[in-house]
Amino acid sequence: MRITARVSAAGASIAALVFVAGVLNAPGQASGAAADPANACSNPVLAENMAGWGHLDGGATSRRAEISGHPVAKWAFSPRGLRFFMPELRVAPGQTWTVSADDKLVSGSPTNGSARMVVEWYNAANRYIGESPGPVVTVPLTKHGDWTWTRIAATVTVPPNAKSAHVLQVLNFGQANVIPVYATACDYRLGGTSTTPTTPPSSDQAAVRYHWGTPNPAESDEFNGTSVDLAKWGLFGASPGDATGCSPGFDGHGRRCGSQTTEGGGRLSVTGTADGVTGGLYSNHGGFKYGRVEVRERALPLADNGGAPYHAVPLLFPVSADYSQAEIDFAERDVADPAVELFVHHDGTQDQCSLTIDSTEFHNYAIDWAPHSVTWYVDGERICTVNASIDYFDTSNGGAQMDMFPETGTLMRPAREDVDWIRMYPTADTQYS
């Protein structure tokens, strides 16, 4: 890849796009996360331990953390048998409950498996008085990292004399103690409804589809003002707090000027001219590592003068490390190229994937940076996951950077990069310097 360290007006390395904002308030997503009071399952996502979860037919059980793609959970229960129980439920006769959980069949010989809920009823003396089975649900074979989970559910009516319900799952995956099965997000709802999603809702925003929570206003911007907020952002070419000034451009090519980055009409814009004058944006907050960011962005040519294309990229660039150790470029491309690319630079090497898309139109580009992986989303769809450990603190660019790659004096094709909004989200792994 051609990206090297960015240079500010003062000559220091400039960082790029950051993850930092609202905490997901789903049931027990991670230690300390708030529980949903309408969900009567006492340990829905095994946030601290396996309390209430266990096997019924022998074999080992475990609490697994390999489920980063689930909309609300980070942990799952993994039995190595075909029958297991979930947390007990207190009930009263005549009530209607919907009990559910999300299952995933990770690997093994069968193409598909199946599962069903079975609710066993017990009286005040803790004596078994009957059971209510739910429907058999097909559970497809998936791969590690696949976010597709299957909802296993049953809606049941509490019989006379019942005081407690033992909520079980009965599996049919062909080979007990062999097939890895994950279950999580138990959800018990009085009244016959279940609100925890099996799959992410339809949305072209990753944050909505995967329930990333509410953005932190201090680290996000809707760009609905009439000028750039210089308390929050710095402009390439200008001194901190200033809106004017120029400095050498990317790799010394052309110039970056504060005047080229403006806000108005509900968006932020960076404009590049035919003679190589462009700009960009960076944030004024402190460092972080790990987390999520989503930006709605486009870059389009303004004229066809036969000039060379500008290069547009939202990115993450830790200032404390060489780019080859710690840079994440998402939606990198020459303006109007038919594809955008993800580049993850780590350990002196890089991994990449690409997507064919019309990047002259607005799209939503998102990154989930975890301790051992980087996942890329475009318009709410997960495109790829790169296994890489980047252990450096970052500061932020605002998602708008347009560079002149050819030598100074090259005729450039005028272009503009627009950012509709940028939203930053922390995760349980996010750290701040």
ABEGO torsion letter per residue (X at the ends): XABBBBBBAAGBBBBBBBBBBBBBABBGABBGBBBBAABABABAAGAABABGBBBAAEEBBBBBAAAAABAABABBBBBBBABBBBBBBBBBBGBBBBBBBBBBBABEABABBBBBBBBBBBBAAGBBAEBBBBBBBBBBBBBBGBABBBBBBBBBBBBBGBABBBBBBBBBAGBBGABBBBBBGBBBBBGGBBABBABBBBBABAAAAAGAEBBBAAABBAGABABBBAAABBBBGBBBGBABEBBBBBGGBEBBBAAABBBEGGBBBBBBBAAGBBBEBBBABBBBBEEBBBBBBBBBBABBAGBBBBBBBBBBBBAABBAAABBBBBGBBBBGBABBBBBBBBGGBBBBBBBBBBAABBBBBBBBBBAABBBBBBGGBBABBBBBBBBBBBBBBAGBBBBBABBBGBBBBBBBBBBABBBBBBBAABBBX
